[in-house]
Amino acid sequence: MPDMSASASLAMTHFVTLAKEVDEDKVTPGVLGFIVFAAMALAVWALMKSMSKHMNKVDFQESPDETSGKNTTEGPSGKASPAKG
């Protein structure tokens, strides 16, 4: 490996020795995997909390329709007029 400084070469030798100590049949996600998983869990928790807050604002009861059961139609002015026929 040409053009490597002494500190980079020393770091590479330490990483290579650490890599050889790892069991090749066992793969773990490590610290980075935990941090990514924790960040995703925190994001899901925040989204669920926000969704719960928005769902509590929704009124699920329908208001009774004033014209239900009556035989009337709304005219252009918005007032109810008797049905024709």
Secondary structure, 3 states (H helix, E strand, C coil): CCCCCHHHHHHHHHHHHHHHHCCCCCCCCHHHHHHHHHHHHHHHHHHHHHHHHHHHHCCCCCCCCCCCCCCEEECCCCCEEECCC
